């Protein structure tokens, strides 16, 4: 067996295991609950009206945002977006959907992190967290020179 054939077999095994992992994710409780609540949110007419209202408010604010704080309707537009977001977040179905979305996101992040760190601890793993787990967001250890 040549070296290229051995590499091809190794890659085939990696791909096969990747598909198995994907199947496990597809059958996970996290994905099942996420899809259930997504369907509930999408089928609720009242929620969809607020989603459309939010989309319209964001579209209007995007025009203001181009000019920043100097636009005469900037603060009014921002307040309107926040108000509609709050209205949307008041629905129990939306709360549940967001909780499930976060749990699914955590599962996918943990899997990505496990795979990346099994190769090397220095590999950066994308995250949706606003505040990085360690360091200053550069992917490495903090130098302590942040100020």
PyMOL commands that set and color helices and strands:
alter all, ss='L'
color gray80, all
select helices_A, chain A and resi 3-26+29-43+45-65+68-70+74-89+92-119
alter helices_A, ss='H'
color red, helices_A
deselect
rebuild
show_as cartoon
